[in-house]
Amino acid sequence: PELRLALAKLASGLESFEVPVASRQADESPREQADHAAALELATRSSKYVEFSYTNSVGRTAPHNVEPYGLFMRDGRWYMVGRDTDRDEPRTYAVARMNGLIVNSARPKSPDFTRPENFDVTTFIRLPFQYGTHEFEAVLRFDERASWRAAGLASRLGSLRDDWNYILWTVTARDAAALVRWVIENGPGIKIESPDDIATQLADAAREVALLHG
């Protein structure tokens, strides 16, 4: 019930921002995401500062003070886009990685900031493995079984090259573990060609899955 209530609040508040919302509900820390997403929606609509501690993809935790500009959902996870006031740059935060979220309660009827007129949250929507701090180039291979899905899964990100019996997809990634998880979730018929160490991680994960399922 709490999640449905939060999503209902978000649906009413996000329509004016033209934020695309996936059909799946939050599947990672649903209770925490529901509470935080509802609070962030209010902060976004009221233009109030938020602060929270955030654990990034490599396990580092740090405090953040942010002007929240918009929210979106991708693959069952909520994300918030805003300007980090300490770093003076726009960033995307996974709501499930936030802790100790506080919305500025001072002068509740007065906005703390002005959202940029040209802000478009859709330009920040990426694939799950593209959020993080360590950027690298990955090459994925779609074999004959999966080649017909390549364009849809690539979501117009990176570049696709048709090589007769398979398709190679070169794309920017920032989270190796999330990339391996994405390939497993969207397989079979997809493998990581490079980087080699992440291809090895995928092979190891596949063996573990095979052992677990006999």
N, C-alpha and C positions, 0 to 999 in steps of 0.2 A: 504493500500500500504506500509506503513512504517513497519508494522509487517511482511509482506511477504518479504520485502527487508532484514530485519534483519534475518529472518529465512533462507533465501537464503545464506546470508553471513555465518551464523553458519553452514549450511550444508557443505559448501565448506571447512570451517576451521576445523570442528570437525572430518571429515572423518579420518584424520591421527591419531586421538586419539582413534578411535574405540569406540566412545561414542554412546550408543543406544539412539535413539530419538523416542519418541512416535508419533503416527500418528495424534493425536489431536494437534491443535494449542493452544497457551496460552489463557486460559479463565479467568485468574485473573489479573486485571490491565494490559490488553494487550499492551497499549501504553507504560507504564513505563517498562514493561518487555522487549518489543522490543528494546527500547533505551538502557537499561542497558545490555541486553544480547549481543547486538552488540558490545558495548564497552568492555564487559568482554571477548568476543571471541577474540577481538584484543589484549587485555592485556594478555590473555592466550597464544596466538600464539607468541606474542613478548616477553613473560616472563617479564612483567612490573608489579611493585607493584600497588595495588589498595587500596583505603581507602574509607570508607563509614560509616554512622551511621546505626545501625541495631536494629530493634524492635523484640524481641524474642516472643515465644509463650505465655509468661505470661505478656507481655506488657512492659517489661523493654527495654529501648533504651540505647545503648552504642556505642562508636566509635570502629572501627576495622581496622587494617592494615593487609593486606593479600597478600600472594603470590598465585595468582590464578593458579590452576593446570588443571581444566577441568570443563565442563558444561554438564548437562543432563536435559532432560525433562521427567516429570512424571505426568500423569493425568492433562495435560494442564498447568503445572507450571514449570518454569525454576529453576534450582538449580545450584549453583557454589560450587565447592570443592576446598579448598586451605589451606595453612598453615597460621594460625593466628600468626603473628610474635611476638605480645606482649605476647601471651599465649603459644607460641611454641608448637602448636599441630594442627593436621589437623581437619578441621571443614566443615560442609555442611551448606550453606546459601540459603534460599529461596530468589530468586531475587526480588520478589514482596515486601519483607520486607526491602529492602535497600533504603536508602535515601542519597542524596548528594554524589553520586558515583564520585570519581576522579581517573583517571588513571595517574600514574606518567609520566609526559611529558619530564622529564630531560633525555638527551642522548637517544633519541627515537630509534636509531639503535643499542643500546647496551642493552643486557638483564640485568635485576636486580637480577636474581636468576636462579638456575638450577633445573628443575623439576626432582624429583626422578626417576631413571630408572625403578623401579619396580612399579610405580604408575599405578593403574587400577581404573578408575572412576566407573566401574560397582560394585565394592565392597562397594560403598557408596550409592547405590540406594536402598531406603527403601520405605515403604508405607507412605502415607501422615501423619499419626498420630505417626510416629516414629521419627519425628524431634522435638527437644525441649530439655529442660534441666531437667525436672522433670520425672525421669524414674519410671515406675511401671509395674507390670505384669497384663495383662488383659486376661480374659477367655471369648471367644465368642462361642455361640451355633448356629449351623446350623441345622435347622429341616429338615424333609423329603423333603420339597419343594426345599431347597437350598443346601442339602448335596452334590449333584453332582458338585456344583460350589466351594466347600470348597478348594480343592487342588489348583485350578487356582487362587482364590482370595488370598490365603495364600502366593503365590509366593515363596514357599520353605522357608518361614520365620516362626520361632516358631515351635510348634509341634501340630500335629493333632491326635485325639484319636476317633476311631469309637466306639460309644456306642449304638449299635443296631439301634434305630430309629432316632438318631441324631449324629452329630459330634461335638466334643469340640475342639476348637483351642486355645492354650495357646501361647500368643505372647507378646513381650516387646513393650510398648507404652510410649510416652513422651508428648502427647498433648491430654488431655481428650476431649476438644471440637472437635478436628479433628477426634477423634475416633468415637464420637457420629455421626458426619456428615458422616463419611465413612460408618457406619452401615446403616444409613438412605438411603444413595445414592445407596447402594448395596443390600438393602432388596427388597422384604419381605423375611421372613424365617430366618433372622439373629437377634440374640439378645445378649446383654451383660449379662453374668452371674456374673462377678465380674470385678472390685471392685463394691460394692453395691451402692456407691454414684454416680458412673458414669452410672450404670444401671438405677438409678432413673432419671438422666438427660435425658437418652434416652427415658424413658417412658413419661416424661414431654414433650419432643420435639415431640414425636409421637402424643400425645394428641393435641398439638398446630396445627400440620399439619392436623389432623382429623377435628378440629374445623374450620380451614381456608377453607377446601374443603367440608365442610358440611357432 
